[in-house]
Amino acid sequence: MQVEEKISVGAIFGSATGGKLKPLWFFWNKRKYQIKEVTYGWMTKEGKATVYHFSVKDENDNLFEITYNNESLVWKVLAVEG
């Protein structure tokens, strides 16, 4: 299912993750989703912004595509399967 909604995300980056951004959980539709696995990650450009895309699985094996825009500092959920 295609969606495009802002979400709140807990993420880390730094030496523990090899300098990479790693989402850990997110809030969407008044529910917290714990990220069990990041299955794939890639980057795209939107003007000057870099958008980081993550394909993630939650504890129930639902698959989500979430993004982070480094210019606007906004996280979004774009798609859900499960």
Residue frames as a rotation matrix with the C-alpha (Angstrom) as fourth column:
MET 1
0.584 0.812 0.000 0.00
0.812 -0.584 0.000 0.00
0.000 0.000 -1.000 0.00
GLN 2
-0.384 -0.687 0.617 1.39
0.671 -0.667 -0.325 3.38
0.634 0.289 0.717 -1.01
VAL 3
0.738 0.493 -0.460 1.28
0.674 -0.578 0.460 6.12
-0.039 -0.650 -0.759 1.65
GLU 4
-0.241 -0.839 0.488 3.23
0.584 -0.527 -0.618 9.30
0.775 0.136 0.617 2.22
GLU 5
0.807 0.569 0.160 2.89
0.143 -0.449 0.882 10.39
0.573 -0.689 -0.444 5.82
LYS 6
-0.048 -0.811 0.582 5.24
-0.616 -0.435 -0.657 12.04
0.786 -0.391 -0.479 8.29
ILE 7
0.710 0.175 -0.682 6.45
0.350 0.752 0.558 9.87
0.610 -0.635 0.473 11.13
SER 8
0.566 -0.591 0.575 8.58
-0.823 -0.445 0.353 10.22
0.048 -0.673 -0.738 14.26
VAL 9
0.713 -0.405 -0.572 11.68
0.087 0.861 -0.501 8.01
0.696 0.307 0.649 14.25
GLY 10
0.725 -0.621 0.297 14.29
-0.421 -0.058 0.905 6.92
-0.545 -0.782 -0.303 16.78
ALA 11
0.881 -0.473 -0.024 17.62
0.211 0.437 -0.875 6.46
0.424 0.765 0.484 14.99
ILE 12
0.606 -0.777 -0.168 21.35
0.069 -0.159 0.985 6.32
-0.792 -0.609 -0.043 15.67
PHE 13
0.841 -0.516 0.163 24.47
0.243 0.092 -0.966 7.07
0.483 0.852 0.202 13.69
GLY 14
0.587 -0.725 0.360 28.15
-0.806 -0.487 0.336 7.35
-0.068 -0.488 -0.870 14.45
SER 15
-0.398 -0.902 -0.167 31.00
-0.908 0.414 -0.071 5.01
0.133 0.123 -0.983 15.15
ALA 16
-0.430 0.290 0.855 28.70
-0.375 0.804 -0.461 2.22
-0.822 -0.519 -0.237 16.41
THR 17
0.576 0.716 0.395 27.02
0.148 0.383 -0.912 2.05
-0.804 0.584 0.115 12.99
GLY 18
-0.178 -0.736 0.653 30.07
0.881 0.177 0.440 2.75
-0.439 0.653 0.617 10.84
GLY 19
-0.854 -0.152 -0.497 28.93
0.043 -0.974 0.224 6.35
-0.518 0.170 0.838 10.39
LYS 20
-0.785 0.615 0.078 25.66
0.178 0.104 0.979 5.25
0.593 0.782 -0.191 8.80
LEU 21
-0.499 0.749 0.437 22.15
-0.864 -0.472 -0.177 6.33
0.074 -0.465 0.882 9.80
LYS 22
-0.830 0.228 -0.509 20.18
0.171 0.973 0.158 3.44
0.531 0.044 -0.846 11.33
PRO 23
-0.152 0.854 0.497 16.48
-0.789 -0.408 0.460 3.71
0.596 -0.322 0.736 12.25
LEU 24
-0.973 -0.230 -0.004 15.49
-0.167 0.715 -0.679 1.71
0.159 -0.660 -0.734 15.36
TRP 25
-0.429 0.899 -0.086 11.75
0.809 0.340 -0.480 2.41
-0.402 -0.275 -0.873 15.77
PHE 26
-0.943 0.176 0.283 9.05
-0.012 -0.867 0.499 4.75
0.333 0.467 0.819 14.49
PHE 27
-0.509 0.844 -0.167 5.62
0.246 -0.044 -0.968 6.10
-0.825 -0.534 -0.185 15.49
TRP 28
-0.932 0.321 -0.170 2.89
-0.266 -0.285 0.921 6.01
0.247 0.903 0.350 12.85
ASN 29
-0.119 0.986 -0.119 -0.89
-0.244 0.087 0.966 6.21
0.962 0.144 0.231 13.29
LYS 30
0.331 0.221 0.917 -0.52
-0.888 -0.255 0.382 6.42
0.318 -0.941 0.112 17.10
ARG 31
0.993 -0.046 0.107 1.42
0.009 0.948 0.319 3.15
-0.116 -0.316 0.942 17.21
LYS 32
0.232 -0.972 -0.024 5.09
-0.864 -0.218 0.453 2.40
-0.446 -0.084 -0.891 17.85
TYR 33
0.972 -0.029 -0.233 6.80
-0.115 0.804 -0.583 0.01
0.204 0.594 0.778 15.41
GLN 34
0.403 -0.874 0.273 10.02
-0.388 0.107 0.915 -1.62
-0.829 -0.474 -0.296 16.56
ILE 35
0.579 -0.266 -0.770 12.39
-0.779 0.097 -0.619 -2.15
0.240 0.959 -0.151 13.63
LYS 36
0.784 -0.243 0.571 13.65
-0.073 0.878 0.474 -5.72
-0.616 -0.413 0.670 13.68
GLU 37
-0.069 -0.791 0.608 15.71
0.712 0.388 0.585 -5.50
-0.699 0.473 0.537 10.49
VAL 38
0.274 0.018 -0.962 16.83
-0.601 -0.777 -0.186 -2.99
-0.751 0.629 -0.202 7.88
THR 39
0.493 0.001 0.870 16.62
0.401 0.887 -0.228 -5.10
-0.772 0.462 0.437 4.73
TYR 40
0.007 -0.481 0.877 17.91
0.987 -0.137 -0.083 -2.50
0.161 0.866 0.474 2.25
GLY 41
0.388 0.084 -0.918 19.02
0.392 -0.916 0.082 1.11
-0.834 -0.392 -0.389 2.11
TRP 42
-0.167 -0.431 0.887 19.65
0.981 -0.162 0.107 3.58
0.097 0.888 0.450 -0.72
MET 43
-0.318 -0.015 -0.948 19.86
0.338 -0.936 -0.098 7.31
-0.886 -0.352 0.302 -1.41
THR 44
0.138 0.331 0.933 18.19
0.974 -0.214 -0.068 9.63
0.177 0.919 -0.352 -3.91
LYS 45
-0.880 -0.388 -0.274 18.44
0.419 -0.906 -0.063 13.37
-0.224 -0.171 0.960 -4.57
GLU 46
0.336 0.914 0.226 15.58
0.940 -0.340 -0.021 15.89
0.058 0.219 -0.974 -4.43
GLY 47
0.873 -0.154 0.462 17.12
-0.062 -0.976 -0.208 19.19
0.483 0.153 -0.862 -5.45
LYS 48
-0.018 -0.917 0.399 19.87
-0.710 -0.269 -0.651 19.91
0.704 -0.295 -0.646 -2.91
ALA 49
0.262 0.225 0.939 18.51
-0.927 0.328 0.180 17.37
-0.267 -0.918 0.294 -0.45
THR 50
-0.730 -0.369 -0.575 19.70
-0.443 0.896 -0.012 13.82
0.520 0.246 -0.818 -0.03
VAL 51
0.332 0.867 0.370 16.85
-0.933 0.243 0.266 11.44
0.141 -0.434 0.890 0.79
TYR 52
-0.808 -0.579 0.105 17.81
-0.586 0.774 -0.239 8.27
0.057 -0.255 -0.965 2.64
HIS 53
0.271 0.894 -0.357 15.47
-0.826 0.407 0.391 5.34
0.495 0.189 0.848 1.94
PHE 54
-0.776 -0.440 0.452 15.18
-0.616 0.682 -0.394 2.32
-0.135 -0.584 -0.800 4.21
SER 55
0.120 0.742 -0.660 13.30
-0.473 0.627 0.619 -0.91
0.873 0.238 0.426 3.65
VAL 56
-0.743 -0.384 0.549 12.57
-0.637 0.152 -0.756 -2.17
0.207 -0.911 -0.357 7.18
LYS 57
-0.152 0.671 -0.725 10.74
0.177 0.741 0.648 -5.04
0.972 -0.030 -0.232 8.86
ASP 58
-0.023 0.224 0.974 8.93
-0.902 -0.425 0.077 -4.74
0.431 -0.877 0.211 12.16
GLU 59
-0.667 -0.284 0.689 8.50
-0.664 0.647 -0.375 -7.39
-0.340 -0.707 -0.620 14.86
ASN 60
0.195 0.809 0.554 5.52
-0.204 0.586 -0.784 -8.86
-0.959 0.040 0.280 12.92
ASP 61
-0.497 -0.567 0.657 7.47
0.534 0.397 0.746 -9.07
-0.684 0.722 0.105 9.63
ASN 62
0.767 0.638 0.070 5.51
0.499 -0.525 -0.690 -6.21
-0.403 0.564 -0.721 8.04
LEU 63
-0.276 -0.874 0.400 7.65
0.944 -0.167 0.286 -4.44
-0.183 0.457 0.871 5.44
PHE 64
0.742 0.453 -0.495 7.85
0.414 -0.890 -0.193 -0.63
-0.528 -0.062 -0.847 5.33
GLU 65
-0.082 -0.753 0.652 9.68
0.873 -0.370 -0.318 1.88
0.481 0.544 0.688 3.17
ILE 66
0.748 0.233 -0.621 10.66
0.547 -0.746 0.379 4.88
-0.375 -0.623 -0.686 5.28
THR 67
0.229 -0.661 0.715 12.69
0.725 -0.374 -0.578 7.92
0.650 0.651 0.393 4.25
TYR 68
0.384 -0.202 -0.901 14.71
0.663 -0.619 0.421 10.72
-0.642 -0.759 -0.104 5.83
ASN 69
0.626 -0.146 0.766 15.27
0.561 -0.598 -0.572 14.04
0.541 0.788 -0.293 4.04
ASN 70
-0.071 -0.775 -0.628 18.50
0.996 -0.095 0.005 15.65
-0.063 -0.625 0.778 5.26
GLU 71
-0.758 -0.140 0.637 17.41
0.304 -0.940 0.154 19.13
0.577 0.310 0.755 4.11
SER 72
-0.002 0.867 0.499 13.93
-0.426 -0.452 0.784 19.29
0.905 -0.211 0.370 5.70
LEU 73
-0.849 -0.405 0.340 14.86
-0.491 0.368 -0.790 16.84
0.195 -0.837 -0.511 8.53
VAL 74
0.085 0.973 0.213 11.56
-0.970 0.130 -0.208 15.02
-0.230 -0.189 0.955 7.91
TRP 75
-0.922 -0.199 0.332 10.98
-0.163 0.978 0.133 11.28
-0.351 0.069 -0.934 8.17
LYS 76
-0.043 0.935 -0.353 8.13
-0.993 -0.080 -0.089 9.71
-0.112 0.347 0.931 6.17
VAL 77
-0.409 0.071 0.910 6.59
0.082 0.996 -0.042 6.30
-0.909 0.057 -0.413 5.64
LEU 78
-0.542 0.112 -0.833 6.06
-0.789 -0.410 0.458 5.78
-0.290 0.905 0.310 1.91
ALA 79
-0.018 0.500 -0.866 4.84
-0.666 0.640 0.383 2.19
0.746 0.583 0.321 1.58
VAL 80
-0.289 0.033 0.957 3.60
-0.835 0.480 -0.269 -0.73
-0.469 -0.876 -0.111 3.69
GLU 81
-0.070 0.286 -0.956 3.35
-0.590 0.760 0.271 -4.44
0.804 0.583 0.116 2.89
GLY 82
-0.916 -0.343 -0.208 2.06
-0.076 0.658 -0.750 -6.95
0.394 -0.671 -0.628 5.33
